[in-house]
Amino acid sequence: MSHLALCGGKPVMETFDLPEEMFRWPIIDGESENAVLDILRTNRISGNDVTVRFEKEFAAWNGTKHAVCAGNGTMALEAAMFAVGLRAGDEIICPTKTYWASCLSAQKLGAAVVFANVDPDTVCLDPNDLERCLSPWTKAIMAVHYWAHPCDMDAVCAFAKKHGLKLIEDVSHAQGGHYKGRKLGTFGDVAAMSLMSQKSFAAGELGILVTDDGEAYERALAYLHYERNNEQNIHIPDLLPYINMPLGAMKGRANQMCAALAIEQLRHYDARTAEIRRALNYFWDGLDGLPGLHSLRVDESDGSDMAGWYVPHFIYRPEEVGGVGFHTFCDAVSAEIGWKIPTGGNFPLHTHPIFQTWDPMGLGKPARIAFAHRDVRELDKALAPSEGLLCAEVPYFRKFIPEEIDKVAAGFRKVVEHIGELSAFTDDRDARKDGQWYGKVNKDD
Ligand SMILES: *Cc1c(COP(=O)(O)O)cnc(C)c1O
């Protein structure tokens, strides 16, 4: 007799009928609504006063001296690259498995992106791959705390220091998280992040850059803003002739409805993300130790944490369960809980033509290498370990309701405990085809 639903048995859950409030995000209460309405009613959408207030509050919360908002995380990251002095002919090392905004803007500055592998256990930048990426032209490293897992900052910071490189953190998945007791976004020369409505810190469309370095702060401010690029704010002699214009040739100013929402979200952020971590740690505490299935999380005993746990994932190890295929396993769990498990995450960026052939300015060379001293695309050949990783999502609980979480955990447990029933399935699907370039914000987009 078969037990598993995929083999004709009775599923653990007939339908995925957990309460909707367990997944609702962001949490918009009356105070958030009023904060946004107040901006609308007083016609201050295009101002800076509320944005500057948010910058001050965010900088204090993050433990950094300065903060600058931008209209989105992409612009904040581009400003971060300019802030550390990235320019034509430089190279920047970035993990290949991340969202495009971690590095695509480097091409606008004339810099070449050198992609590094990710560590298959953390899906974050593999510090052991940095040496391979290094050259006399390396200027900076982009450390991404991917899926909220803190990047190995001991190793990355040591490498950056040893070679005199600038370090930027992309904290878009991990606002407020910690690595060994220290807040993410305080390790790099500059850190930047998205606060768009899908992220853990969700404030509409907004980005922010934080730094302790006064010069980097002024460069970022002058890059993103025109009216704030003025004599009061800017003291760097080289920049002074260019006040009143945005050095990045963009209008980076934030929409103050988003800044007002961000102020409200910040007040509740630590408590709400603590509940997410409680829920997901509870889920994994009940499953860890089972063969094949490995949670992507940190051991909190050293002061590290998973912040708002942006998109919880597991890693699958078929060799521990008799070689049962990854997709067969995911199908079996999906059949037990009535929830189709998404697989793969972001496609590795080096596999997109925008990093191979795109020549927007007609320079006769791909933008990626237009000003480079070598064809860094050659280095992409070493990135196979970052392709086709066997990683998949689990439901993203935002509320700690143990009896509901138990139901989902029971579905995962059941599949592992009856894994033998799956040994007859052939699974020839290619995991390199799993994933997407970006997640959809609304179902109908
Ligand atoms: C979302 C995201 C960004 C870009 O932020 P936007 O606010 O969407 O422009 C950058 N890096 C990573 C890792 C992201 O997930």
The ligand as an SDF file (V2000), in Angstrom:
LIG
                    3D

 15 15  0  0  0  0  0  0  0  0999 V2000
   14.9830   43.8270   -5.0310 C   0  0  0  0  0  0  0  0  0  0  0  0
   16.4490   43.7730   -5.0940 C   0  0  0  0  0  0  0  0  0  0  0  0
   17.2230   44.8650   -5.5440 C   0  0  0  0  0  0  0  0  0  0  0  0
   16.6510   46.0990   -6.2170 C   0  0  0  0  0  0  0  0  0  0  0  0
   15.7810   46.8270   -5.5500 O   0  0  0  0  0  0  0  0  0  0  0  0
   14.5480   47.6240   -6.2230 P   0  0  0  0  0  0  0  0  0  0  0  0
   14.0160   48.4010   -5.0840 O   0  0  0  0  0  0  0  0  0  0  0  0
   13.5940   46.6080   -6.7320 O   0  0  0  0  0  0  0  0  0  0  0  0
   15.1110   48.4930   -7.2940 O   0  0  0  0  0  0  0  0  0  0  0  0
   18.5910   44.7660   -5.4760 C   0  0  0  0  0  0  0  0  0  0  0  0
   19.1980   43.6520   -5.0340 N   0  0  0  0  0  0  0  0  0  0  0  0
   18.5100   42.5720   -4.6380 C   0  0  0  0  0  0  0  0  0  0  0  0
   19.2530   41.3770   -4.1400 C   0  0  0  0  0  0  0  0  0  0  0  0
   17.1040   42.5910   -4.6790 C   0  0  0  0  0  0  0  0  0  0  0  0
   16.4200   41.4970   -4.3290 O   0  0  0  0  0  0  0  0  0  0  0  0
  1  2  1  0
  2  3  1  0
  2 14  2  0
  3  4  1  0
  3 10  2  0
  4  5  1  0
  5  6  1  0
  6  7  2  0
  6  8  1  0
  6  9  1  0
 10 11  1  0
 11 12  2  0
 12 13  1  0
 12 14  1  0
 14 15  1  0
M  END
$$$$
